[in-house]
Every structure is written in C-alpha cells, then in structure tokens.
Amino acid sequence: MWSAIIRRSKMVMYTEKTVGGAYSSISTAYEEAIKTLNSLQNNADTVRKAVEETRLGIVPNRSIPDMVEYCHRVGLDDEPSSIDKLSVIHVSGTKGKGSTCAFVESILRHNGFKTGFFSSPHLIEVRERIRLNGVPLSRESFAQHFQTVYDRLLKTKDEYGGKMPAYFRFLTLMAFQVFLHEEVDVAILEVGIGGEYDCTNVVRQPVVCGVASLDLDHTSMLGETVDKIAWHKAGIFKRGTIAVTVEQPREAMDVLRERALERGTTLLLAPNLGDYEWGVKPIQLGLDGEMQHVNASLALQLSAIWMRHRHQRGCRDAEPLIDEREGVARPFAISEKTATGLRFCRWPGRNHIVRQPAATYYLDGAHTERSVRLCASWFRKASNDEAHSLQPTTTTTRVLIFNSTGDRNVPALLAPLAELPFHRAIFCPNLASSGPTTPDQTSMAANEESQRQRCCMQARVFESLSSSLKEETQGIHVCQSVQEAIECALGAGESASFKQILITGSIHLVGCALRLLDPHLNE
C-alpha cells in the first residue's frame, strides 16, 4: 500500500532577500495589488456552475460583449488608446501555444522589434503573465498599471450594475493597457481557454493567428472530442487574415478548414522545421523536447508573416508565401537574427532542468495525454544521458512527483509514467508548502481538502498501473505540499544515491516547485 509517511531530508532551499527602503515599499504595493486581484478570482462554486452550464448547453456568449464593455470603461476603445492600434499575433491551441508564443517573442525581439507578450498561467509571480521585451513586468510597473485599470473600473462600477471583470479578464485588460502605454511594435497574445469565447478574442483584427497542437483538455468546457475543441480554438480566426497551424488529427483539421472558410481566413500548414534553409547553421532551439520542433516552425511562420505585414506598411491583401502543395506555408532561409532568437528562447517550466549537487530536477508542465507521453520520453532520454555521465560508482534513484487537476483523465495521464522505472512515486496538491500561501500562489478555484483527496485517488490509480512499485518498500506516497514531496523524494533510495526527480502533470505544480528551487527565476 502507498503511504503518507514523510521522511525528512536536506534540500537546497532559497529564501527571500532581506532589503529595505524603496524595494520594500514597491513589494508592498505589488502584494496589495495581487491581493486585490485575487478578490476577482472565481471561487470553486462559480467554476462548478460554469462547468454545469456548459454541460447543459448554455453558451457563454456574453464573454466578448462583456469584454467590449470593460474596454470602454477602461478607455481602451477610443483613440489614441484603442486596442485596435495594437499589432497582434493571436495564438490558440491545447499544447504548445505558450512555447510557440515564446519563440515568436524571441524571434521578433532579436530582429529588433519591441515586444509585448501576454501569457498564462504564471509559475511564481503574476507579473510573469505580462512581458516587455521578454522580461516580466517589474513589480513597480505592475502595481502602477494595476491601479490605473482597477481605479477606472471601480469608478464606473455602480453605473454598470456593480460588474467587475474576473481575474483573467482583468489581466487581459491590463495587458492591453501596458502594451499601448509602452507602444510595443507587436503584441503576442496567448489564448487562455478555447478561443471563440476567450476574452483575448475581443481583438478584432490580428495580423496573423496561430493554432498549436490540439488534444483533449478542458473537456467539461470545450467538449469531449477533438473536433469540438478545434471549433473553439478556431474561433480566433478573423476575416481577411492568415492563420497557420501544425499537423492535427484529421477530424480537428477538418473543423479548422471549415471554420477558416466560414470566417474568410486563409489557413496554412507550417512545414517541417528541417525544410527551412539553415545554411551552415545547425538547428538549435533554446527549448528542449521533440514537440518544440513543431512549435518552432509554427513560430517561424507567424513571425515571418508579421514582419512581411510590417514591412508592407499595413497592406493586408498581400499574398502569403504558399508552397506548391495547396495550403502549405513555404519554408524560407533562416536569417542569423532569427536563428539567434530560436537559440536563446527561454520558457521556464517546459522541459526545464534544475541541477543541484545531490539531485537533478526535471520539470515539465505536461497535462494532456500526448504531452505526458512526450514528457516521459524526454525524461527517459535525458535521465539516461545524465546517468551515463556520472561516476561509475554513483547509483541513481528516480522519483516521480505528480499532480493533475480539473477534469483530466488521470489513468490516461499516468499510464506512460507508470512504464518508467521509478523507485518512488509521490502525489501532492499544488501547494508550495503547508504554511500560508503567498498572494501570487493563492487560488480560490479548489479547496485544499478536495486537492488532497484527488492526490489519494491518483496514488491508487498509479498503484494499479505500476508493477514495478507494488513490491518495493520505497512505494507510493501522498504528501501535503510540494516542499514535503521534494523532501520525500530526496529521502528515496540509498542516502548516497544521486536523485533524478521528474515533476509533472500540472504547470501549477511545476510553478510551486520552482518557487522552492529557484524563486528568483524572474530577477
């Protein structure tokens, strides 16, 4: 049987720097802004209600009209501060849309453009969601822009029946405000959930749209088949624009083509990464993992279309570069600047490795069936390569730390991980520690007890799937927090053995781990 007993071991932990004066006041203003922002979160009951309404076929068609209204209240619908002034690259998808956006941002920044990048969720701090030239918004700037947007909404609250935007909608409005204020050359927007009814879809005329790989996720809100999910993801298509996608399941691709035809959008398929003209330059990506080749090609096409549009001074009817194969985007010669952008792209929490003297942590926010399979493959290769590089007398102990949230299919997610030779498997909620959470890590969408019950369920599922751990004394453990899970992982195997620890199943879980392992990641 799996156990909830924790064995304490040493872990390299980091603490906040002690500083005074101006920094302290900035941090206080930032934390107060995050606390106020958290008051806009949907609680667990609201989330369950939204899921039930979706199940009953109640369409959330007020999302975009509400966003239009909020934009008006914040002053984002009039010159010179209209969101229509933003030059937008809009990306949806199930897996890889964040990495694709990160590649796009790095490519365009290295080509000399001022970039704005809005993404979700965050790993350690909320300010990561809004980036300028690849850098998270400073605490001071975040607090200032937050106050500007919040005050405008509060001032008009009574006039609009007490309505205030929820958490993600507020951050979307704030991103628009920041990008307009900073006069960015390009605004790269990652869709939150779906596309058709996502609040980022208030953008009326993006320069180009992208659809990353599609898979089953958020099924209670988007539908239980990949074609239904594709319908939502294609909702960002706009008349007269170009959309680029990658190889998709046949039924999903059919829906994307139908939606493109309905919307008057030119839909292209990104070519293989190896088809581009690299010259003497090898293909070097800053992000590890097999799927990043797919994401990088999509990013190259989105970046090239945006730059072509920019150089044509706003001419929208220029012909896209299309291969002789109908609907396939043409590969092109990769410039030195673009190659540098691909090579120096960073996107934490995805195929992310943190090395410490006694352990290596492999972190990946995989949370769909396909992405977990790819994560398992990545870990198997990377951990084997590392094991071969260690001293011949060094023994290795492999440990899994896992959690999955929402309506995801836990047996399907755990199946490929159960095939790996782990010495110990640990399940824990997305809580960095058992103490009070920081404002950045506060979530009202699920209570702690329900999370722990889910962890126990996941442990039972893994036990039924994994033959290698059933007879082992190391066994399967359930911990109360990520900190306890890491301490439990470090206590696995022989005390002198080198630990290889895979942390996956949820990007929020990875964020909690990085808060402990590398809390100054954003500095």
N, C-alpha and C positions, 0 to 999 in steps of 0.2 A: 504493500500500500504506500501511496505517496504520503509525505509528511509535511507538517507545517513548522517543524522544529528548525530554528535558525542557528547555524554555527558561525560565531564571530571570527572575522579575520581582518587583517590590515588591508586598507585600500588607500590609494593616493587620493586624498580629498583636497579640494580647494575651498578657500573662504574668501568672502568679500574683502576688498582692500579698505582699510580704515583711512578715510580722508575727511577733511573738514571744509569749512567755509563755503565757497561758491558751489563746489561739486555737491556738497550735502544738500544745499537748497534746491539745486537742479534735480537731484534724485528724489527729493520730497515732492516737488511739483510733478515729476513724472509718475511717481507712485500714486499720487492723488488722482491724476488723470486716468490711470489704469483702473483704480477702484471705481471711479465714476463710470468708466466704460463698462466695467463688469456688471454694473447695475442694469445695463441694457441687454445682458445675456438672456437667452430663453432658458427657463428652468426645465427640469425633466418633464413636468406635466405638460408644458407647452409643446415640447418636442414630440411627446407621445400623441398629443392631439393632432399635430401636423401630419404625423405618420398615418393616423387613423383616417383623417380627411382624404389623404392621398389614396388609401386603400378603398375608400368609398367612392372614389372618382370625383371628389370635389377639387377642381382645378385651382391652383394658386395664382389666378390671373390678375391679382391686384399688385403683384410684385413690382412690375415695371411702372404702372401708373403711380404707385406709391413712391418709387424712386424719383420719378419726374417731379412729383410734388416736393420731395425733400430737397432735390437740386434747386428748385425755385426758392425754397425757404433759406437755403444756404447762400443763394446768389450765384449758382453755377449754371444758370440758363440764360444769362444776359451778357452781352459784350461789356468789357473785354475779358470776362471770366467764364465764358461758356465752355462746357466740356467739349463742344463741337470744335473748339480750337485745338484740342489735343490730337496728335498724330498717333493713332492707336494700332497696336498689334494685339489681337484678341485670341486667346488660346484656351480651348476646352479639351476634354479627354478624361479617361479614367486613370491611366497610369502614364507618367512621364511628362505631363503638361508642365509641371514645375521645373523639371530638368530642361525641357525644351525652352521655356522662357529664360532660364538662367543662361543657356547657351546663346540665345538671341541677344540678351542684355550684354554679355561679354563680347560677342562679335561686334555689335554696334558701338560699344564703348571703345574698343580697340581700333575701330575705324574713325574715331574722333567725334562721335556724337554724344550729347548729354542725355543720359538715360534715366527714366523713371520706371520702377518695377514694383508692381503690386502683386503679392502672393499670399497664400495661406496653406496650412496654418503656420504658426511660429513654433520654433523649437524651444528657445529660452525666454525671449522677451518679445512683447507685442510689436515693438518698433521694427523688428526684422521684416514685417509684412510690407513696409513701405521703404524702398531703397532708392537712393540717388547715386548714380554712377557706381552701382554695385555695393554701396555701403548703406547699412541700416540707418534710418533717420536717427539723429542724435537725440538723447533724452530731452535736452532743452528744446530742440526744434519740435519734437513730438508733442511736448506739453503745450507749446505755444499754438501750434496748429490745431491741436485738440480743443483748446479753449475757444479759439475763433469759431470753429464749426459748432461746438456744443452751445456756445452763447447765442448764436444765430438761431439755432433750433429751439432753444429754451425760450427765447424772446417771442417766437411765433407759436409756441405750444398751445396756448389757450385758443388762439384763433383757429387752430386745426383740430379741435376736439381732444386735446391732450396727447396727440400722437407724437411718439418719438421713434426714431429708427432703431431696429435691433442691432446687436453687436456688429455683425458682419456688414450690414448696410451702412452703419456709421463709419466704419473703417474704409469702406469703398468711397463714401463721400469725402472723407478726409484725404484719401489718396489723390482724388481729383483736385482737391484744394491745394495740396502740396505741389503736384505736378504743374498746375497752372501758375502758382506763385513762383516756382523755380524756373519756369519757362523751359521745360525739358524739350529736347528735339523729338523724342519718342516716348510714348507711354506703353509699357508692356503689361498687359492685364491678364492674369491667370484667373479663369472662372473658378468660383467657389464650388458649387454643386450643380451638375446638369449643364444648363446653358440657356435654354428657352426662357425660364423664369428666374435665372440667376440675376442678382441686382447689378452685376457688371454689364449686363446686356442692355442697360439704359443707353449705352454708346450707340449712336445712330449710324455712323459711317466710318468704321475702322478702315485702315488702309489695306490690311490683309488679315485673314483668320486662319487659325491652325486647329486641327483636331488630332491629338496624340492618340496612342493606342487605347482601344476600347475593351472593357471587360465588365464583369458583373460586380457592381459596388453600389451602395446606397439604394438597394433594390426596393426597399419599402417606400422610397420617394420617387424613384425614376422608372420602376418597372422591373420585372423579374427575368426579362430576356434581353439579349444584347441589342436586338433591333429596336426595342422600346427605349433603351438607354441611348442609342445612336440618335433617335428622334430628338431627344432633349439636347444632346451635345451639338447637333447641327442647328440648333435654334439661334446660334450667334451669327449665322450666315446673313449677309445683307446684300440687297440688290446692287449690282454693278461692281461688286468687289471680288477678289480672288480668295479662295480657300484652298489650303493644302492639307493633305492628310497622309497617313502611312498605311501600310498593308493592314487590312482589317478582316475580321470574319466576314464571310460572304454576305450574310443577312444584314450585318451592320453597314457594309459598303453599299449595298442596295439602297438602304434608307438614306445614307448620306447623299447619294446621287439624286434620289427623288427630291430630297429637301433642297438641294442645290438648284435643281431645275425649277422648283416652285418659287424659290427666292430670287431667281435670276443671278445666281452666283456661279462663277467659273470654278469648278472643283478639279484640282490637280493631285496627282500622287507623287510623293517625294521619291526620288531614285535611291538606289543603294549607295551607302557612303563611299564605297570603293570605286564607284563610277565617276566620281569627280576627278578633275585633273589636278593631282597633287604635286606634279613635277618631281623634284628630287626630295621633297619633304615627306617624311613618313606621316601616317595618320596618328596624331597624338591628341588625346582628349583629356581634359582635366578631371572628368568624371569617369569612374571605373564601372565596369559591368557591360554585359553583352547588349542590353537594350539601349545603352547610351549611343550606340552607332545609329540606331533608328531615330532617336531624339535629335542627334546632331544633324542628320540630313534634313529633317523637318525644319530645324532652326536655320540651317543654311538657306533653304528656300524662302522662309519667311523674311529673313534679313535681306536677302538679295532683292526680293520684290519690294520691300520697304525702301531700300536705298535707290532702286530704279525709280520708284514713285517720287522720292525726294529730289532726285536729280532732274526729273522731268517737270519740276516746278508745279506739281499738283495736277498733272494731266492724268486723269483716271482711266481714259479709254485706250491706253497703250496696250499692245498685245503682250501677254505673258510669254515667257520662253517655254515653249512646249515641244517635247520630243516628237519624233515621227510616230511613236506609239501614242495613240489617242489618249489624252488625259494624263500623260505622264510628264512631270516637270523635267526640264532638261538640266543635266549636271553641267557644271561650268568649272573654269580654272579657279583654284583657291588662292587668293592673294596672301601675302605674308601677314598683313594685319588680321585678316580673317582667321588664318591658321593660328596666330597668336591668341586670338580670342577664344578659340576652341581649346587650346592647350592650357590656358590659365583660368578657365571657367572653374568656379567653386560653387558647390551647392550642398551644404552640410546635411548630414542625416541620411544620405542616399549613398550606399556602397562606401560608407565612411569608416576609416580605420583610426583608432586611437591607440598608440603604443605606450605602454608603461613598463617599468623594469620587470615586474613579475607576471604581466598579463598583456595580451593584445585584445582590444575590444573591436568587434566587427558590428557596425550599426547600420541597419537599413530599415527604412520606414515601409517596407513592403506590406500591403494589406489586402491584396486581391490574390486569387488562386494563381494566376500566371506570374505575378510579380514575386510571390513567395517561392515558386519553383525556381525562378531565376536567381533569387537571393540564396537559396540552398545551393545552387550550382556555383555561384560566386564564392560562397563561404567554403565549400569543399575544396575548390582550387586554391584560393588564397591561403587557407589554413594549412593545406598540404605543402604549398610552396614555402611558407614560413617554417613549418616543422622540419623540412629538409635543410633549412639554413641554420638551424640551431646546432649546438654542440651535440655530438653523437650520444653523449651520456645523459642528455636532457630528455626527460619524459614530458609529454604534453597531456593535458586534461581539457576536454572540450565540454563546454557548458552552454545550454540554451536558456535565455531569458525571453519570455514571450507574454504578450497580451494582445487580445483583439477586442474591439468594441463594436457597438452598433448591432446591425442585423446580419453580420457577415457569417458565412458558413464555416464554422470552426473546424469540423473534421476535414474539410477540403483544404483549409489553410495549413493544418498541422500534418497532413499526410506526407508531403515531401520532406518536412523537417524530421519526421519520425524515422525516415530512412537513413539519416545521418548518424554517425557513431558518437553520439553524445554520452558522456559519463554521468551527467546530471541535467535535469530539466527543471526550470523554475518558472513559476507563474506569479505575476503580481499586478496590482492595479497601476494606473498611470498617475502615481503619486511619488514625487521625488523622495520624500521622507515621511515618517509618521507624524512629524510635527506640523505646525501651521504652514500652509502653502503661501507662497509669495503672490502678490496681485497678478503678476504675469502668468502664473500657473493655475489660477483659480478657474474652475469650470463648474457651472451650475446645471449642466446637461445630464449629469448622472450622480447619484449619491454614492458614498464610499462603500456602504454595505452591499449594494447591488453589484458594484465592481468586484468586490471580494468573492461574492457568490459565483460570479461569472468565472473568476480565476479558478475556483474549485472545480467547476464544470469542465473548464479547459484541461485541467490536470487529469481528470478522469478520462476525457477523450484521448489525451496523449498516451495514457497508460494502456488503453485498449488498442492503440495503433502501434506502439513501440515494443518490439520483442526484446530489444537489447537492454532495456532498463528494468524490466519486470523482476529479474532475479538479482539485480545489483543492489548492494547496500547503499550506494550513493543515492539512487532513487529519484523520485519526483517530489518537488517541494512547492508549497504555496507560501509566499511572503506577503507582508503587509505594505511594503513600499519598494521602490526601485533601489534605494540605498541598502535595505536589508537583502534584496535579491543579489546585488553585487557582492555583498559580504558573504552571502551563502555560496555564491559562485567561486569566490576566492578560497573558500574552505573545502572545495571539492578535490578528490584525489589525494595523492601524496602531498605533504606540505611543501616539498621542494619542487614539485612539478610546475611547469610553465602552463598558465591558463590561457585558453583561446575561447573567448566568450562572444557568442552571437546574440545580439539584442534586436528583435524584430517583431513584426505583427501590427505595429501602430506607430505612426510618426510622432504621436504624443508620448508614447513610451520612450522612443529614442530621444525626444526633447528632454524628458526628465533625466535620462541617463547622462546626456551631455551637460546638463546643468550641474551634475555632480563631478563629471570627469573633466569638463572644460568650460566652466562658467563664464570665462572671459572671451569666449569664441567671437563675440561681436565687437571686441575692442581692438 
